[in-house]
Amino acid sequence: MTITDPNVLRRQLKTIRQNGYATNNGEFAADVGATAVIVRGDRSRAIGALTITAPIYRFDSKRQKDVVSVLKVAAEYLSDDIKTRQDT
């Protein structure tokens, strides 16, 4: 379901920032789920995202939790690599 209320959107964005990831459970397409984390560059600015998308029937809460862990590690590694390259 698309968020149309600005207050609801602000609350959801706050939760996403606190958790460090965003999820989509059938919001874009009813049978598709996704999880994403931010990739950061210089001065910790967001420069991209890593996302995993899967059929909703294969994306239960346990799978989402596992995906979040993997994505966070990968995003941290990528962010560190990008920052190192920007410093040279």
Helices and strands as residue ranges (DSSP letters): H 6-19, E 22-25, E 32-40, G 42-44, E 46-55, G 56-58, H 61-87
